[in-house]
Amino acid sequence: MNLGDLPNNLIAASLFSVLGLILFGVFWAIVVRVSPFSIKKEIVEDQNTALGIILGAMLIGIALIISAAVSG
């Protein structure tokens, strides 16, 4: 790695990070809109642990897919 390429690599890494976060946010917005119930109410007020685990696993899976797609 050449130190002259460092600024370009940092810019590319920053852009891909922002792209990944945007895609992750879009996915989360879709999940919230598609679900037939209030996710916040189910997890926070009703203490629905199973829903929290399922959503966490789903978000980790989407994060892995986005990171693989962004890294090429």
N, CA, C, O and CB atoms as a CASP TS submission, in Angstrom:
PFRMAT TS
TARGET T0000
AUTHOR 0000-0000-0000
METHOD Language model
MODEL 1
PARENT N/A
ATOM      1  N   MET     1       0.840  -1.173   0.000  1.00  0.00           N
ATOM      2  CA  MET     1       0.000   0.000   0.000  1.00  0.00           C
ATOM      3  C   MET     1       0.883   1.233   0.000  1.00  0.00           C
ATOM      4  O   MET     1       1.834   1.335   0.776  1.00  0.00           O
ATOM      5  CB  MET     1      -0.955   0.000   1.208  1.00  0.00           C
ATOM      6  N   ASN     2       0.566   2.140  -0.856  1.00  0.00           N
ATOM      7  CA  ASN     2       1.299   3.384  -0.973  1.00  0.00           C
ATOM      8  C   ASN     2       0.616   4.447  -0.114  1.00  0.00           C
ATOM      9  O   ASN     2      -0.611   4.548  -0.106  1.00  0.00           O
ATOM     10  CB  ASN     2       1.390   3.835  -2.454  1.00  0.00           C
ATOM     11  N   LEU     3       1.407   5.234   0.604  1.00  0.00           N
ATOM     12  CA  LEU     3       0.828   6.271   1.451  1.00  0.00           C
ATOM     13  C   LEU     3       0.143   7.361   0.639  1.00  0.00           C
ATOM     14  O   LEU     3      -0.712   8.076   1.163  1.00  0.00           O
ATOM     15  CB  LEU     3       1.899   6.884   2.325  1.00  0.00           C
ATOM     16  N   GLY     4       0.501   7.495  -0.614  1.00  0.00           N
ATOM     17  CA  GLY     4      -0.154   8.473  -1.476  1.00  0.00           C
ATOM     18  C   GLY     4      -1.600   8.100  -1.773  1.00  0.00           C
ATOM     19  O   GLY     4      -2.419   8.963  -2.089  1.00  0.00           O
ATOM     20  N   ASP     5      -1.911   6.804  -1.669  1.00  0.00           N
ATOM     21  CA  ASP     5      -3.278   6.332  -1.910  1.00  0.00           C
ATOM     22  C   ASP     5      -4.163   6.438  -0.675  1.00  0.00           C
ATOM     23  O   ASP     5      -5.369   6.203  -0.757  1.00  0.00           O
ATOM     24  CB  ASP     5      -3.251   4.897  -2.387  1.00  0.00           C
ATOM     25  N   LEU     6      -3.585   6.786   0.453  1.00  0.00           N
ATOM     26  CA  LEU     6      -4.335   6.814   1.706  1.00  0.00           C
ATOM     27  C   LEU     6      -5.551   7.745   1.668  1.00  0.00           C
ATOM     28  O   LEU     6      -6.627   7.331   2.100  1.00  0.00           O
ATOM     29  CB  LEU     6      -3.425   7.231   2.824  1.00  0.00           C
ATOM     30  N   PRO     7      -5.431   8.981   1.174  1.00  0.00           N
ATOM     31  CA  PRO     7      -6.636   9.837   1.131  1.00  0.00           C
ATOM     32  C   PRO     7      -7.751   9.249   0.266  1.00  0.00           C
ATOM     33  O   PRO     7      -8.924   9.312   0.636  1.00  0.00           O
ATOM     34  CB  PRO     7      -6.271  11.219   0.605  1.00  0.00           C
ATOM     35  N   ASN     8      -7.389   8.685  -0.874  1.00  0.00           N
ATOM     36  CA  ASN     8      -8.401   8.075  -1.745  1.00  0.00           C
ATOM     37  C   ASN     8      -9.058   6.874  -1.076  1.00  0.00           C
ATOM     38  O   ASN     8     -10.268   6.678  -1.183  1.00  0.00           O
ATOM     39  CB  ASN     8      -7.772   7.649  -3.077  1.00  0.00           C
ATOM     40  N   ASN     9      -8.247   6.072  -0.382  1.00  0.00           N
ATOM     41  CA  ASN     9      -8.796   4.905   0.309  1.00  0.00           C
ATOM     42  C   ASN     9      -9.710   5.318   1.458  1.00  0.00           C
ATOM     43  O   ASN     9     -10.739   4.683   1.691  1.00  0.00           O
ATOM     44  CB  ASN     9      -7.665   4.021   0.834  1.00  0.00           C
ATOM     45  N   LEU    10      -9.344   6.370   2.171  1.00  0.00           N
ATOM     46  CA  LEU    10     -10.192   6.849   3.264  1.00  0.00           C
ATOM     47  C   LEU    10     -11.517   7.394   2.741  1.00  0.00           C
ATOM     48  O   LEU    10     -12.566   7.170   3.345  1.00  0.00           O
ATOM     49  CB  LEU    10      -9.464   7.930   4.067  1.00  0.00           C
ATOM     50  N   ILE    11     -11.467   8.100   1.630  1.00  0.00           N
ATOM     51  CA  ILE    11     -12.697   8.625   1.027  1.00  0.00           C
ATOM     52  C   ILE    11     -13.588   7.477   0.567  1.00  0.00           C
ATOM     53  O   ILE    11     -14.796   7.495   0.799  1.00  0.00           O
ATOM     54  CB  ILE    11     -12.371   9.560  -0.162  1.00  0.00           C
ATOM     55  N   ALA    12     -12.996   6.481  -0.083  1.00  0.00           N
ATOM     56  CA  ALA    12     -13.777   5.333  -0.553  1.00  0.00           C
ATOM     57  C   ALA    12     -14.391   4.572   0.622  1.00  0.00           C
ATOM     58  O   ALA    12     -15.557   4.183   0.572  1.00  0.00           O
ATOM     59  CB  ALA    12     -12.894   4.388  -1.391  1.00  0.00           C
ATOM     60  N   ALA    13     -13.608   4.364   1.671  1.00  0.00           N
ATOM     61  CA  ALA    13     -14.132   3.661   2.847  1.00  0.00           C
ATOM     62  C   ALA    13     -15.266   4.446   3.495  1.00  0.00           C
ATOM     63  O   ALA    13     -16.257   3.861   3.932  1.00  0.00           O
ATOM     64  CB  ALA    13     -13.013   3.418   3.869  1.00  0.00           C
ATOM     65  N   SER    14     -15.125   5.755   3.557  1.00  0.00           N
ATOM     66  CA  SER    14     -16.181   6.589   4.142  1.00  0.00           C
ATOM     67  C   SER    14     -17.457   6.529   3.307  1.00  0.00           C
ATOM     68  O   SER    14     -18.555   6.410   3.851  1.00  0.00           O
ATOM     69  CB  SER    14     -15.706   8.045   4.269  1.00  0.00           C
ATOM     70  N   LEU    15     -17.309   6.610   1.989  1.00  0.00           N
ATOM     71  CA  LEU    15     -18.484   6.554   1.117  1.00  0.00           C
ATOM     72  C   LEU    15     -19.199   5.211   1.219  1.00  0.00           C
ATOM     73  O   LEU    15     -20.427   5.161   1.273  1.00  0.00           O
ATOM     74  CB  LEU    15     -18.079   6.815  -0.330  1.00  0.00           C
ATOM     75  N   PHE    16     -18.429   4.120   1.246  1.00  0.00           N
ATOM     76  CA  PHE    16     -19.041   2.803   1.369  1.00  0.00           C
ATOM     77  C   PHE    16     -19.692   2.616   2.733  1.00  0.00           C
ATOM     78  O   PHE    16     -20.723   1.951   2.838  1.00  0.00           O
ATOM     79  CB  PHE    16     -18.003   1.718   1.134  1.00  0.00           C
ATOM     80  N   SER    17     -19.108   3.188   3.770  1.00  0.00           N
ATOM     81  CA  SER    17     -19.719   3.113   5.102  1.00  0.00           C
ATOM     82  C   SER    17     -21.049   3.847   5.126  1.00  0.00           C
ATOM     83  O   SER    17     -22.034   3.343   5.665  1.00  0.00           O
ATOM     84  CB  SER    17     -18.777   3.697   6.166  1.00  0.00           C
ATOM     85  N   VAL    18     -21.075   5.033   4.544  1.00  0.00           N
ATOM     86  CA  VAL    18     -22.321   5.804   4.489  1.00  0.00           C
ATOM     87  C   VAL    18     -23.363   5.067   3.655  1.00  0.00           C
ATOM     88  O   VAL    18     -24.536   5.021   4.027  1.00  0.00           O
ATOM     89  CB  VAL    18     -22.065   7.213   3.906  1.00  0.00           C
ATOM     90  N   LEU    19     -22.947   4.495   2.537  1.00  0.00           N
ATOM     91  CA  LEU    19     -23.867   3.732   1.696  1.00  0.00           C
ATOM     92  C   LEU    19     -24.448   2.549   2.469  1.00  0.00           C
ATOM     93  O   LEU    19     -25.650   2.291   2.399  1.00  0.00           O
ATOM     94  CB  LEU    19     -23.152   3.238   0.425  1.00  0.00           C
ATOM     95  N   GLY    20     -23.606   1.836   3.200  1.00  0.00           N
ATOM     96  CA  GLY    20     -24.079   0.708   3.998  1.00  0.00           C
ATOM     97  C   GLY    20     -25.064   1.133   5.066  1.00  0.00           C
ATOM     98  O   GLY    20     -26.069   0.457   5.288  1.00  0.00           O
ATOM     99  N   LEU    21     -24.788   2.251   5.733  1.00  0.00           N
ATOM    100  CA  LEU    21     -25.704   2.745   6.763  1.00  0.00           C
ATOM    101  C   LEU    21     -27.039   3.187   6.167  1.00  0.00           C
ATOM    102  O   LEU    21     -28.093   2.974   6.765  1.00  0.00           O
ATOM    103  CB  LEU    21     -25.066   3.905   7.523  1.00  0.00           C
ATOM    104  N   ILE    22     -26.989   3.801   4.992  1.00  0.00           N
ATOM    105  CA  ILE    22     -28.227   4.217   4.330  1.00  0.00           C
ATOM    106  C   ILE    22     -29.063   2.996   3.954  1.00  0.00           C
ATOM    107  O   ILE    22     -30.272   2.975   4.184  1.00  0.00           O
ATOM    108  CB  ILE    22     -27.916   5.064   3.074  1.00  0.00           C
ATOM    109  N   LEU    23     -28.425   1.982   3.378  1.00  0.00           N
ATOM    110  CA  LEU    23     -29.152   0.764   3.021  1.00  0.00           C
ATOM    111  C   LEU    23     -29.735   0.083   4.253  1.00  0.00           C
ATOM    112  O   LEU    23     -30.857  -0.422   4.217  1.00  0.00           O
ATOM    113  CB  LEU    23     -28.234  -0.203   2.278  1.00  0.00           C
ATOM    114  N   PHE    24     -28.972   0.071   5.338  1.00  0.00           N
ATOM    115  CA  PHE    24     -29.444  -0.522   6.587  1.00  0.00           C
ATOM    116  C   PHE    24     -30.653   0.248   7.115  1.00  0.00           C
ATOM    117  O   PHE    24     -31.621  -0.357   7.575  1.00  0.00           O
ATOM    118  CB  PHE    24     -28.315  -0.539   7.642  1.00  0.00           C
ATOM    119  N   GLY    25     -30.603   1.563   7.050  1.00  0.00           N
ATOM    120  CA  GLY    25     -31.734   2.381   7.488  1.00  0.00           C
ATOM    121  C   GLY    25     -32.966   2.168   6.631  1.00  0.00           C
ATOM    122  O   GLY    25     -34.085   2.129   7.143  1.00  0.00           O
ATOM    123  N   VAL    26     -32.764   2.029   5.327  1.00  0.00           N
ATOM    124  CA  VAL    26     -33.892   1.769   4.422  1.00  0.00           C
ATOM    125  C   VAL    26     -34.533   0.428   4.767  1.00  0.00           C
ATOM    126  O   VAL    26     -35.757   0.310   4.812  1.00  0.00           O
ATOM    127  CB  VAL    26     -33.427   1.782   2.938  1.00  0.00           C
ATOM    128  N   PHE    27     -33.693  -0.582   5.010  1.00  0.00           N
ATOM    129  CA  PHE    27     -34.228  -1.888   5.380  1.00  0.00           C
ATOM    130  C   PHE    27     -35.030  -1.801   6.677  1.00  0.00           C
ATOM    131  O   PHE    27     -36.115  -2.375   6.775  1.00  0.00           O
ATOM    132  CB  PHE    27     -33.092  -2.906   5.528  1.00  0.00           C
ATOM    133  N   TRP    28     -34.504  -1.087   7.669  1.00  0.00           N
ATOM    134  CA  TRP    28     -35.209  -0.964   8.946  1.00  0.00           C
ATOM    135  C   TRP    28     -36.546  -0.240   8.760  1.00  0.00           C
ATOM    136  O   TRP    28     -37.547  -0.621   9.368  1.00  0.00           O
ATOM    137  CB  TRP    28     -34.335  -0.213   9.974  1.00  0.00           C
ATOM    138  N   ALA    29     -36.565   0.791   7.928  1.00  0.00           N
ATOM    139  CA  ALA    29     -37.815   1.511   7.668  1.00  0.00           C
ATOM    140  C   ALA    29     -38.842   0.598   7.003  1.00  0.00           C
ATOM    141  O   ALA    29     -40.033   0.678   7.304  1.00  0.00           O
ATOM    142  CB  ALA    29     -37.551   2.742   6.784  1.00  0.00           C
ATOM    143  N   ILE    30     -38.389  -0.260   6.110  1.00  0.00           N
ATOM    144  CA  ILE    30     -39.294  -1.211   5.456  1.00  0.00           C
ATOM    145  C   ILE    30     -39.859  -2.192   6.476  1.00  0.00           C
ATOM    146  O   ILE    30     -41.054  -2.488   6.458  1.00  0.00           O
ATOM    147  CB  ILE    30     -38.564  -1.974   4.329  1.00  0.00           C
ATOM    148  N   VAL    31     -39.011  -2.696   7.362  1.00  0.00           N
ATOM    149  CA  VAL    31     -39.471  -3.642   8.389  1.00  0.00           C
ATOM    150  C   VAL    31     -40.517  -2.990   9.284  1.00  0.00           C
ATOM    151  O   VAL    31     -41.533  -3.609   9.602  1.00  0.00           O
ATOM    152  CB  VAL    31     -38.284  -4.146   9.241  1.00  0.00           C
ATOM    153  N   VAL    32     -40.280  -1.757   9.688  1.00  0.00           N
ATOM    154  CA  VAL    32     -41.218  -1.061  10.575  1.00  0.00           C
ATOM    155  C   VAL    32     -42.551  -0.832   9.872  1.00  0.00           C
ATOM    156  O   VAL    32     -43.604  -0.982  10.492  1.00  0.00           O
ATOM    157  CB  VAL    32     -40.626   0.282  11.044  1.00  0.00           C
ATOM    158  N   ARG    33     -42.526  -0.472   8.596  1.00  0.00           N
ATOM    159  CA  ARG    33     -43.770  -0.193   7.869  1.00  0.00           C
ATOM    160  C   ARG    33     -44.545  -1.471   7.542  1.00  0.00           C
ATOM    161  O   ARG    33     -45.776  -1.457   7.527  1.00  0.00           O
ATOM    162  CB  ARG    33     -43.462   0.565   6.580  1.00  0.00           C
ATOM    163  N   VAL    34     -43.846  -2.563   7.284  1.00  0.00           N
ATOM    164  CA  VAL    34     -44.501  -3.800   6.866  1.00  0.00           C
ATOM    165  C   VAL    34     -45.082  -4.567   8.056  1.00  0.00           C
ATOM    166  O   VAL    34     -46.072  -5.283   7.902  1.00  0.00           O
ATOM    167  CB  VAL    34     -43.514  -4.684   6.110  1.00  0.00           C
ATOM    168  N   SER    35     -44.492  -4.429   9.218  1.00  0.00           N
ATOM    169  CA  SER    35     -44.964  -5.201  10.375  1.00  0.00           C
ATOM    170  C   SER    35     -46.380  -4.763  10.762  1.00  0.00           C
ATOM    171  O   SER    35     -46.686  -3.571  10.781  1.00  0.00           O
ATOM    172  CB  SER    35     -43.996  -5.027  11.580  1.00  0.00           C
ATOM    173  N   PRO    36     -47.235  -5.740  11.070  1.00  0.00           N
ATOM    174  CA  PRO    36     -48.633  -5.418  11.383  1.00  0.00           C
ATOM    175  C   PRO    36     -48.849  -4.925  12.814  1.00  0.00           C
ATOM    176  O   PRO    36     -49.988  -4.702  13.224  1.00  0.00           O
ATOM    177  CB  PRO    36     -49.490  -6.627  11.147  1.00  0.00           C
ATOM    178  N   PHE    37     -47.783  -4.755  13.566  1.00  0.00           N
ATOM    179  CA  PHE    37     -47.885  -4.329  14.959  1.00  0.00           C
ATOM    180  C   PHE    37     -46.796  -3.308  15.246  1.00  0.00           C
ATOM    181  O   PHE    37     -45.885  -3.123  14.439  1.00  0.00           O
ATOM    182  CB  PHE    37     -47.775  -5.541  15.927  1.00  0.00           C
ATOM    183  N   SER    38     -46.886  -2.659  16.374  1.00  0.00           N
ATOM    184  CA  SER    38     -45.876  -1.683  16.776  1.00  0.00           C
ATOM    185  C   SER    38     -44.676  -2.425  17.369  1.00  0.00           C
ATOM    186  O   SER    38     -44.786  -3.060  18.417  1.00  0.00           O
ATOM    187  CB  SER    38     -46.461  -0.660  17.803  1.00  0.00           C
ATOM    188  N   ILE    39     -43.550  -2.339  16.699  1.00  0.00           N
ATOM    189  CA  ILE    39     -42.351  -3.034  17.169  1.00  0.00           C
ATOM    190  C   ILE    39     -41.912  -2.479  18.516  1.00  0.00           C
ATOM    191  O   ILE    39     -41.536  -3.238  19.409  1.00  0.00           O
ATOM    192  CB  ILE    39     -41.210  -2.909  16.143  1.00  0.00           C
ATOM    193  N   LYS    40     -41.958  -1.170  18.666  1.00  0.00           N
ATOM    194  CA  LYS    40     -41.546  -0.556  19.930  1.00  0.00           C
ATOM    195  C   LYS    40     -42.445  -1.012  21.078  1.00  0.00           C
ATOM    196  O   LYS    40     -41.957  -1.336  22.160  1.00  0.00           O
ATOM    197  CB  LYS    40     -41.572   0.977  19.815  1.00  0.00           C
ATOM    198  N   LYS    41     -43.747  -1.037  20.845  1.00  0.00           N
ATOM    199  CA  LYS    41     -44.677  -1.459  21.896  1.00  0.00           C
ATOM    200  C   LYS    41     -44.435  -2.914  22.275  1.00  0.00           C
ATOM    201  O   LYS    41     -44.420  -3.251  23.458  1.00  0.00           O
ATOM    202  CB  LYS    41     -46.134  -1.266  21.439  1.00  0.00           C
ATOM    203  N   GLU    42     -44.246  -3.769  21.291  1.00  0.00           N
ATOM    204  CA  GLU    42     -44.045  -5.188  21.567  1.00  0.00           C
ATOM    205  C   GLU    42     -42.772  -5.443  22.366  1.00  0.00           C
ATOM    206  O   GLU    42     -42.778  -6.238  23.306  1.00  0.00           O
ATOM    207  CB  GLU    42     -44.000  -5.968  20.269  1.00  0.00           C
ATOM    208  N   ILE    43     -41.687  -4.777  21.999  1.00  0.00           N
ATOM    209  CA  ILE    43     -40.408  -5.050  22.653  1.00  0.00           C
ATOM    210  C   ILE    43     -40.297  -4.326  23.988  1.00  0.00           C
ATOM    211  O   ILE    43     -39.892  -4.927  24.983  1.00  0.00           O
ATOM    212  CB  ILE    43     -39.252  -4.643  21.746  1.00  0.00           C
ATOM    213  N   VAL    44     -40.651  -3.049  24.023  1.00  0.00           N
ATOM    214  CA  VAL    44     -40.435  -2.244  25.231  1.00  0.00           C
ATOM    215  C   VAL    44     -41.544  -2.460  26.255  1.00  0.00           C
ATOM    216  O   VAL    44     -41.273  -2.797  27.407  1.00  0.00           O
ATOM    217  CB  VAL    44     -40.344  -0.760  24.871  1.00  0.00           C
ATOM    218  N   GLU    45     -42.786  -2.266  25.835  1.00  0.00           N
ATOM    219  CA  GLU    45     -43.885  -2.313  26.800  1.00  0.00           C
ATOM    220  C   GLU    45     -44.315  -3.736  27.146  1.00  0.00           C
ATOM    221  O   GLU    45     -44.561  -4.045  28.312  1.00  0.00           O
ATOM    222  CB  GLU    45     -45.066  -1.550  26.262  1.00  0.00           C
ATOM    223  N   ASP    46     -44.406  -4.606  26.134  1.00  0.00           N
ATOM    224  CA  ASP    46     -44.876  -5.968  26.377  1.00  0.00           C
ATOM    225  C   ASP    46     -43.745  -6.942  26.701  1.00  0.00           C
ATOM    226  O   ASP    46     -44.001  -8.113  26.979  1.00  0.00           O
ATOM    227  CB  ASP    46     -45.636  -6.464  25.175  1.00  0.00           C
ATOM    228  N   GLN    47     -42.497  -6.471  26.669  1.00  0.00           N
ATOM    229  CA  GLN    47     -41.322  -7.298  26.990  1.00  0.00           C
ATOM    230  C   GLN    47     -41.273  -8.573  26.137  1.00  0.00           C
ATOM    231  O   GLN    47     -41.025  -9.661  26.657  1.00  0.00           O
ATOM    232  CB  GLN    47     -41.330  -7.672  28.483  1.00  0.00           C
ATOM    233  N   ASN    48     -41.508  -8.436  24.848  1.00  0.00           N
ATOM    234  CA  ASN    48     -41.508  -9.571  23.937  1.00  0.00           C
ATOM    235  C   ASN    48     -40.066  -9.886  23.531  1.00  0.00           C
ATOM    236  O   ASN    48     -39.554  -9.358  22.544  1.00  0.00           O
ATOM    237  CB  ASN    48     -42.389  -9.280  22.684  1.00  0.00           C
ATOM    238  N   THR    49     -39.425 -10.755  24.312  1.00  0.00           N
ATOM    239  CA  THR    49     -38.025 -11.102  24.086  1.00  0.00           C
ATOM    240  C   THR    49     -37.833 -11.845  22.768  1.00  0.00           C
ATOM    241  O   THR    49     -36.845 -11.626  22.067  1.00  0.00           O
ATOM    242  CB  THR    49     -37.502 -11.949  25.238  1.00  0.00           C
ATOM    243  N   ALA    50     -38.769 -12.715  22.433  1.00  0.00           N
ATOM    244  CA  ALA    50     -38.649 -13.493  21.199  1.00  0.00           C
ATOM    245  C   ALA    50     -38.608 -12.579  19.972  1.00  0.00           C
ATOM    246  O   ALA    50     -37.826 -12.808  19.050  1.00  0.00           O
ATOM    247  CB  ALA    50     -39.817 -14.486  21.079  1.00  0.00           C
ATOM    248  N   LEU    51     -39.440 -11.560  19.966  1.00  0.00           N
ATOM    249  CA  LEU    51     -39.433 -10.613  18.848  1.00  0.00           C
ATOM    250  C   LEU    51     -38.109  -9.870  18.781  1.00  0.00           C
ATOM    251  O   LEU    51     -37.578  -9.644  17.694  1.00  0.00           O
ATOM    252  CB  LEU    51     -40.594  -9.615  18.977  1.00  0.00           C
ATOM    253  N   GLY    52     -37.576  -9.491  19.923  1.00  0.00           N
ATOM    254  CA  GLY    52     -36.281  -8.814  19.949  1.00  0.00           C
ATOM    255  C   GLY    52     -35.170  -9.680  19.387  1.00  0.00           C
ATOM    256  O   GLY    52     -34.309  -9.195  18.651  1.00  0.00           O
ATOM    257  N   ILE    53     -35.186 -10.963  19.732  1.00  0.00           N
ATOM    258  CA  ILE    53     -34.166 -11.886  19.227  1.00  0.00           C
ATOM    259  C   ILE    53     -34.308 -12.071  17.722  1.00  0.00           C
ATOM    260  O   ILE    53     -33.314 -12.057  16.996  1.00  0.00           O
ATOM    261  CB  ILE    53     -34.264 -13.247  19.940  1.00  0.00           C
ATOM    262  N   ILE    54     -35.536 -12.243  17.253  1.00  0.00           N
ATOM    263  CA  ILE    54     -35.769 -12.421  15.813  1.00  0.00           C
ATOM    264  C   ILE    54     -35.347 -11.182  15.034  1.00  0.00           C
ATOM    265  O   ILE    54     -34.684 -11.295  14.003  1.00  0.00           O
ATOM    266  CB  ILE    54     -37.250 -12.734  15.541  1.00  0.00           C
ATOM    267  N   LEU    55     -35.724  -9.999  15.517  1.00  0.00           N
ATOM    268  CA  LEU    55     -35.335  -8.764  14.828  1.00  0.00           C
ATOM    269  C   LEU    55     -33.823  -8.573  14.857  1.00  0.00           C
ATOM    270  O   LEU    55     -33.235  -8.138  13.867  1.00  0.00           O
ATOM    271  CB  LEU    55     -36.028  -7.551  15.465  1.00  0.00           C
ATOM    272  N   GLY    56     -33.196  -8.891  15.972  1.00  0.00           N
ATOM    273  CA  GLY    56     -31.742  -8.784  16.062  1.00  0.00           C
ATOM    274  C   GLY    56     -31.047  -9.698  15.067  1.00  0.00           C
ATOM    275  O   GLY    56     -30.098  -9.289  14.398  1.00  0.00           O
ATOM    276  N   ALA    57     -31.520 -10.941  14.968  1.00  0.00           N
ATOM    277  CA  ALA    57     -30.941 -11.888  14.012  1.00  0.00           C
ATOM    278  C   ALA    57     -31.155 -11.419  12.577  1.00  0.00           C
ATOM    279  O   ALA    57     -30.269 -11.546  11.732  1.00  0.00           O
ATOM    280  CB  ALA    57     -31.548 -13.284  14.206  1.00  0.00           C
ATOM    281  N   MET    58     -32.337 -10.879  12.311  1.00  0.00           N
ATOM    282  CA  MET    58     -32.632 -10.375  10.972  1.00  0.00           C
ATOM    283  C   MET    58     -31.723  -9.197  10.621  1.00  0.00           C
ATOM    284  O   MET    58     -31.214  -9.110   9.504  1.00  0.00           O
ATOM    285  CB  MET    58     -34.106  -9.956  10.871  1.00  0.00           C
ATOM    286  N   LEU    59     -31.525  -8.301  11.572  1.00  0.00           N
ATOM    287  CA  LEU    59     -30.671  -7.140  11.325  1.00  0.00           C
ATOM    288  C   LEU    59     -29.212  -7.544  11.138  1.00  0.00           C
ATOM    289  O   LEU    59     -28.517  -6.968  10.300  1.00  0.00           O
ATOM    290  CB  LEU    59     -30.791  -6.146  12.473  1.00  0.00           C
ATOM    291  N   ILE    60     -28.740  -8.520  11.902  1.00  0.00           N
ATOM    292  CA  ILE    60     -27.368  -9.008  11.720  1.00  0.00           C
ATOM    293  C   ILE    60     -27.215  -9.628  10.336  1.00  0.00           C
ATOM    294  O   ILE    60     -26.211  -9.399   9.662  1.00  0.00           O
ATOM    295  CB  ILE    60     -26.998 -10.040  12.817  1.00  0.00           C
ATOM    296  N   GLY    61     -28.204 -10.410   9.910  1.00  0.00           N
ATOM    297  CA  GLY    61     -28.153 -11.014   8.577  1.00  0.00           C
ATOM    298  C   GLY    61     -28.120  -9.974   7.474  1.00  0.00           C
ATOM    299  O   GLY    61     -27.337 -10.099   6.533  1.00  0.00           O
ATOM    300  N   ILE    62     -28.949  -8.956   7.572  1.00  0.00           N
ATOM    301  CA  ILE    62     -28.954  -7.891   6.569  1.00  0.00           C
ATOM    302  C   ILE    62     -27.639  -7.126   6.597  1.00  0.00           C
ATOM    303  O   ILE    62     -27.118  -6.749   5.547  1.00  0.00           O
ATOM    304  CB  ILE    62     -30.133  -6.930   6.803  1.00  0.00           C
ATOM    305  N   ALA    63     -27.097  -6.894   7.791  1.00  0.00           N
ATOM    306  CA  ALA    63     -25.814  -6.195   7.898  1.00  0.00           C
ATOM    307  C   ALA    63     -24.705  -6.996   7.221  1.00  0.00           C
ATOM    308  O   ALA    63     -23.844  -6.419   6.556  1.00  0.00           O
ATOM    309  CB  ALA    63     -25.458  -5.941   9.374  1.00  0.00           C
ATOM    310  N   LEU    64     -24.716  -8.312   7.383  1.00  0.00           N
ATOM    311  CA  LEU    64     -23.710  -9.151   6.717  1.00  0.00           C
ATOM    312  C   LEU    64     -23.866  -9.104   5.200  1.00  0.00           C
ATOM    313  O   LEU    64     -22.873  -9.041   4.475  1.00  0.00           O
ATOM    314  CB  LEU    64     -23.815 -10.603   7.207  1.00  0.00           C
ATOM    315  N   ILE    65     -25.089  -9.134   4.725  1.00  0.00           N
ATOM    316  CA  ILE    65     -25.327  -9.065   3.281  1.00  0.00           C
ATOM    317  C   ILE    65     -24.876  -7.720   2.726  1.00  0.00           C
ATOM    318  O   ILE    65     -24.231  -7.671   1.678  1.00  0.00           O
ATOM    319  CB  ILE    65     -26.816  -9.298   2.965  1.00  0.00           C
ATOM    320  N   ILE    66     -25.203  -6.637   3.408  1.00  0.00           N
ATOM    321  CA  ILE    66     -24.797  -5.307   2.945  1.00  0.00           C
ATOM    322  C   ILE    66     -23.283  -5.170   2.965  1.00  0.00           C
ATOM    323  O   ILE    66     -22.701  -4.622   2.029  1.00  0.00           O
ATOM    324  CB  ILE    66     -25.437  -4.212   3.813  1.00  0.00           C
ATOM    325  N   SER    67     -22.633  -5.661   4.021  1.00  0.00           N
ATOM    326  CA  SER    67     -21.171  -5.541   4.088  1.00  0.00           C
ATOM    327  C   SER    67     -20.499  -6.354   2.989  1.00  0.00           C
ATOM    328  O   SER    67     -19.489  -5.923   2.434  1.00  0.00           O
ATOM    329  CB  SER    67     -20.659  -5.995   5.461  1.00  0.00           C
ATOM    330  N   ALA    68     -21.043  -7.519   2.668  1.00  0.00           N
ATOM    331  CA  ALA    68     -20.475  -8.319   1.583  1.00  0.00           C
ATOM    332  C   ALA    68     -20.689  -7.639   0.233  1.00  0.00           C
ATOM    333  O   ALA    68     -19.809  -7.670  -0.628  1.00  0.00           O
ATOM    334  CB  ALA    68     -21.095  -9.723   1.571  1.00  0.00           C
ATOM    335  N   ALA    69     -21.852  -7.029   0.048  1.00  0.00           N
ATOM    336  CA  ALA    69     -22.133  -6.356  -1.220  1.00  0.00           C
ATOM    337  C   ALA    69     -21.276  -5.110  -1.392  1.00  0.00           C
ATOM    338  O   ALA    69     -20.814  -4.824  -2.496  1.00  0.00           O
ATOM    339  CB  ALA    69     -23.609  -5.986  -1.307  1.00  0.00           C
ATOM    340  N   VAL    70     -21.062  -4.372  -0.315  1.00  0.00           N
ATOM    341  CA  VAL    70     -20.281  -3.141  -0.401  1.00  0.00           C
ATOM    342  C   VAL    70     -18.798  -3.444  -0.593  1.00  0.00           C
ATOM    343  O   VAL    70     -18.108  -2.728  -1.317  1.00  0.00           O
ATOM    344  CB  VAL    70     -20.486  -2.291   0.854  1.00  0.00           C
ATOM    345  N   SER    71     -18.306  -4.498   0.051  1.00  0.00           N
ATOM    346  CA  SER    71     -16.876  -4.805  -0.043  1.00  0.00           C
ATOM    347  C   SER    71     -16.518  -5.466  -1.371  1.00  0.00           C
ATOM    348  O   SER    71     -15.342  -5.542  -1.725  1.00  0.00           O
ATOM    349  CB  SER    71     -16.458  -5.711   1.108  1.00  0.00           C
ATOM    350  N   GLY    72     -17.493  -5.931  -2.090  1.00  0.00           N
ATOM    351  CA  GLY    72     -17.245  -6.472  -3.417  1.00  0.00           C
ATOM    352  C   GLY    72     -17.006  -7.922  -3.360  1.00  0.00           C
ATOM    353  O   GLY    72     -16.778  -8.551  -4.394  1.00  0.00           O
TER
END
